[in-house]
Amino acid sequence: MTLAPPRRFFVETWGCQMNELDSQRLSSQLMQQGVLPTRDPQEADLILLNSCSVREKAAQKAYSRLGEYRVMKRHRPELLLGFCGCVAQQEGDRALERLPDLDFVIGPARVGEVGQVLQRRLSGRRVVATGFPDAAERNYDLDLLSREGTYKGMVTIIEGCNKKCTFCIVPSTRGPEQNRPMEHILAEVRHLLDFGFREIELLGQTVNHWRDPSTAADFAVLLDRVARIDGLERLRFVTSYPRDFTQDMVDQLGRHANICPYLHLPVQSGSDRILRLMGRGYDIELYRDLIGRLRTSRPGIALSTDIIVGFPGETDEDFEATLELISEVRFASIFAFKYSSRPGTAAPRLKVPIVEMGVADRRLQRLFALQKGIQLEINQTLVGETFDILVTSWGKQPGSQTGRTPCHRLLHFDFGEQAAELGSMTRVVVEKAFPHSLVGSRVAA
Ligand code: SF4
């Protein structure tokens, strides 16, 4: 059957900000080829599933979703189906074998090639584009990126990861670290600000391990250079690796008011024994010391973290150590998950007892209950405070909008007589606090 070039595409995105950005890159390249986006998969003649392998049973879920799209394809044989993202990288040729009507597979490091992949498919062959080309061969197409929204611009500075955390699939799905040159990053930030973006988020799996490939300048230097760019109101970065966070980086947070007073710093466990089994390369003393220095440099900084509960070998004592750390640090928010094994990682081969599902469930519930109380207490101390917030969306209640404080808290507010423009800054006083959000009213600037 001769395939017709698609006219409309639909992208479904799972997972982290890296995947969101990859979907924007996929979209921009398709649009350059004259294929237009649609929000309705029924209208699309090209569907891309940008998958995430951090999800539990990731491959199974991805195949099941692709199965739903294949049902659509039975009624519309001209529909093209592309499998992208981290699960696609892991599955590669196997995905084409398993799904005879899948048209192509693209790994995260090959996103810049979607245009060529589509052309190759239209000329007859099913295509697998996975693996890790050198940074120099990667196509970023950033000037033409199809970005969602107009206020927060995400900028990848480092892709892949060189670490070997025993639970993590990233090194095998996104490959070894590839650093983008400083001048490219600065040019992209300036370009986004010229375009009207107000907030820039620097992205990388280990964002603070970035090094300029030619000068070896580190992330502290980059933070300083980016923060000094005229017109940048808010600068964030994610995800930081505790061991790589130097004092120079800590100092930059105190030096630049436009670096947001919010930091995501995954600790994963409060037990040194479990951290060793995870291969994290730091202990709790290092983490604690870093938190202290961050709070000295930037008083009031909001901290969030990731925790894995029920990692192989985790005893009651190890879990209690995690709860102790949470009580001590008082994080503004926590992303906590039950451990589940990922294919190709080292943790399932550790010679330690597995934690039963029921035990892990109960631990996770205890952790959530503890954290919910802490978050409520912290948020209650913010009642009466006024924040300059970035307006991000309309609220659920008539007359309300939603935004983010500089410390990244969600704030729903009554906008008064006139709504604020989405993407603008407005001043809001906090009137009520809940564990996961704040509620307030707009006040005169
Ligand atoms: S630092 Fe560890 S958890 Fe983070 S991406 Fe690398 S291997 Fe995964």
Boltz pocket constraint, residues with backbone or C-beta under 6 A from the ligand:
constraints:
  - pocket:
      binder: B
      contacts: [[A, 161], [A, 162], [A, 163], [A, 164], [A, 165], [A, 168], [A, 169], [A, 170], [A, 171], [A, 205], [A, 206], [A, 241]]
      max_distance: 6.0
